[in-house]
Amino acid sequence: MPVLAAGSEARLLAGLIADIVREATAAERYLCLAQFMDRQDTICRQVAACAAAALSNATVLAAEVLGLGGAPPCSPLGRPGAPPAAATVEEHLIDARADVAHFQGRLECARRLGLLRLEQVLHEIVLAKTRHLAHAQVIAPAWAACRGAEINREKTNANRSTNKRRHEHF
């Protein structure tokens, strides 16, 4: 392992720990999103694949933190049942692009510090995030249609509930 300045090592470890939490939370959000996809098998499979990739990323990052002498978080998940981060397809694509850029920056940091193994791990994460972004752009129209149908269903149910209450008063 290369000799790192104490400040740069501490910042890198803190950043990697934050990335573990970020990836575990992303997996949780993907799984929550899958619950909203009513019988949309293709989209559910893609969302499940994204969740698996995010958990894999969290796992390899945790191994790197241990290898650098740090301690990964004991419970990286946020609050249970967290809603999906992105409410719209556009927001999801923006988040996906931001993830690619974030991990590219982390990759550059590992390169500057001469951490070859971490560089390889981050390179694989960047490739996975890039594939995720490309696939998200392909399924975006189907996701938008599914989310639109869900919103319409919620509005219809709310209207029925309101109408039912009105009739109960008479």
C-alpha positions as CSV (number, residue, x, y, z in Angstrom):
1,M,0.0,0.0,0.0
2,P,1.4,3.4,-0.9
3,V,2.4,5.8,1.9
4,L,-0.4,8.4,2.2
5,A,-0.4,11.7,3.9
6,A,-2.6,11.4,7.0
7,G,-5.0,14.1,5.8
8,S,-5.5,12.6,2.3
9,E,-6.0,9.1,3.7
10,A,-8.6,10.3,6.2
11,R,-10.5,12.3,3.5
12,L,-10.4,9.3,1.1
13,L,-11.6,6.9,3.8
14,A,-14.4,9.3,4.8
15,G,-15.4,9.6,1.1
16,L,-15.4,5.9,0.6
17,I,-17.5,5.4,3.7
18,A,-20.0,8.0,2.4
19,D,-20.0,6.1,-0.9
20,I,-20.9,2.8,0.8
21,V,-23.9,4.5,2.4
22,R,-24.7,6.1,-0.9
23,E,-24.7,2.8,-2.8
24,A,-26.6,0.9,0.0
25,T,-29.3,3.6,0.0
26,A,-29.5,3.5,-3.8
27,A,-30.1,-0.2,-3.6
28,E,-32.9,0.3,-1.1
29,R,-34.5,3.0,-3.2
30,Y,-34.4,0.8,-6.3
31,L,-36.1,-2.0,-4.3
32,C,-38.7,0.5,-3.1
33,L,-39.2,1.7,-6.7
34,A,-39.8,-1.9,-7.8
35,Q,-42.8,-2.0,-5.5
36,F,-44.4,0.8,-7.5
37,M,-44.0,-1.0,-10.8
38,D,-47.3,-2.9,-11.0
39,R,-46.7,-6.0,-13.2
40,Q,-44.0,-4.3,-15.3
41,D,-41.7,-7.3,-15.4
42,T,-39.1,-5.8,-17.7
43,I,-38.7,-2.7,-15.6
44,C,-38.8,-4.7,-12.4
45,R,-36.0,-6.9,-13.6
46,Q,-33.9,-3.8,-14.6
47,V,-34.6,-2.2,-11.2
48,A,-33.6,-5.4,-9.4
49,A,-30.4,-5.5,-11.4
50,C,-29.6,-1.9,-10.5
51,A,-30.2,-2.8,-6.8
52,A,-27.9,-5.8,-7.1
53,A,-25.2,-3.7,-8.7
54,A,-25.5,-1.0,-6.0
55,L,-25.2,-3.6,-3.3
56,S,-22.2,-5.1,-5.0
57,N,-20.6,-1.6,-5.2
58,A,-21.2,-1.1,-1.5
59,T,-19.6,-4.5,-0.8
60,V,-16.4,-3.9,-2.8
61,L,-16.1,-0.4,-1.4
62,A,-16.4,-1.8,2.1
63,A,-13.6,-4.3,1.3
64,E,-11.4,-1.4,0.1
65,V,-12.1,0.6,3.2
66,L,-11.0,-2.4,5.3
67,G,-7.9,-2.8,3.1
68,L,-7.0,0.8,3.7
69,G,-7.3,0.4,7.5
70,G,-10.7,1.9,7.9
71,A,-14.0,0.6,9.2
72,P,-17.0,0.5,7.0
73,P,-20.3,1.6,8.5
74,C,-22.2,-1.1,10.5
75,S,-25.6,-0.1,9.1
76,P,-25.2,1.8,5.9
77,L,-28.9,1.9,5.1
78,G,-30.9,5.0,5.7
79,R,-34.4,4.9,7.2
80,P,-36.5,1.9,6.3
81,G,-38.9,2.3,3.4
82,A,-37.2,5.4,2.0
83,P,-39.1,6.7,-1.0
84,P,-37.4,6.5,-4.4
85,A,-34.9,9.3,-4.8
86,A,-36.2,10.3,-8.3
87,A,-39.8,11.1,-8.7
88,T,-39.5,11.5,-12.5
89,V,-37.6,9.8,-15.3
90,E,-35.7,13.1,-15.9
91,E,-34.6,13.2,-12.2
92,H,-33.5,9.6,-12.3
93,L,-31.4,10.3,-15.4
94,I,-29.9,13.4,-13.8
95,D,-29.1,11.3,-10.7
96,A,-27.5,8.6,-12.9
97,R,-25.3,11.1,-14.7
98,A,-24.3,12.6,-11.3
99,D,-23.3,9.1,-10.1
100,V,-21.1,8.6,-13.1
101,A,-19.4,11.9,-12.6
102,H,-19.0,11.3,-8.8
103,F,-17.3,8.0,-9.2
104,Q,-15.1,9.3,-12.0
105,G,-13.9,12.0,-9.6
106,R,-13.2,9.3,-6.9
107,L,-11.3,7.3,-9.6
108,E,-9.1,10.3,-10.4
109,C,-8.4,10.7,-6.6
110,A,-7.3,7.0,-6.4
111,R,-5.1,7.5,-9.4
112,R,-3.4,10.6,-7.9
113,L,-2.8,8.7,-4.6
114,G,-1.4,5.6,-6.5
115,L,-3.9,3.2,-5.1
116,L,-4.0,0.7,-7.9
117,R,-6.4,-1.8,-6.4
118,L,-8.9,0.9,-5.5
119,E,-8.4,2.4,-8.9
120,Q,-9.4,-0.9,-10.5
121,V,-12.5,-1.2,-8.2
122,L,-13.6,2.3,-9.0
123,H,-13.0,1.8,-12.7
124,E,-15.4,-1.2,-12.6
125,I,-18.0,0.9,-10.7
126,V,-17.7,3.7,-13.3
127,L,-18.2,1.2,-16.1
128,A,-21.3,-0.3,-14.2
129,K,-22.7,3.2,-13.6
130,T,-22.2,4.1,-17.3
131,R,-24.0,0.9,-18.4
132,H,-26.8,1.7,-15.9
133,L,-27.1,5.2,-17.4
134,A,-27.3,3.8,-20.9
135,H,-29.9,1.3,-20.0
136,A,-31.9,3.8,-18.0
137,Q,-32.1,6.0,-21.1
138,V,-33.5,3.0,-23.1
139,I,-36.2,2.1,-20.5
140,A,-37.0,5.7,-19.6
141,P,-40.1,5.8,-21.9
142,A,-41.5,2.6,-20.3
143,W,-40.8,3.9,-16.8
144,A,-42.5,7.2,-17.6
145,A,-45.6,5.4,-18.9
146,C,-45.6,3.2,-15.8
147,R,-45.2,6.2,-13.4
148,G,-48.0,8.0,-15.4
149,A,-50.3,5.1,-15.0
150,E,-49.5,4.9,-11.3
151,I,-50.3,8.6,-10.8
152,N,-53.5,8.2,-12.7
153,R,-54.5,5.2,-10.6
154,E,-53.8,7.2,-7.4
155,K,-55.9,10.1,-8.6
156,T,-58.8,7.7,-9.5
157,N,-58.6,6.0,-6.1
158,A,-58.6,9.4,-4.4
159,N,-61.6,10.5,-6.4
160,R,-63.5,7.3,-5.6
161,S,-62.7,7.8,-1.9
162,T,-63.9,11.4,-2.0
163,N,-67.1,10.4,-3.9
164,K,-67.7,7.6,-1.5
165,R,-67.5,9.9,1.5
166,R,-69.9,12.4,-0.2
167,H,-72.4,9.6,-0.7
168,E,-72.1,8.4,2.9
169,H,-73.2,11.8,4.2
170,F,-76.5,11.6,2.3
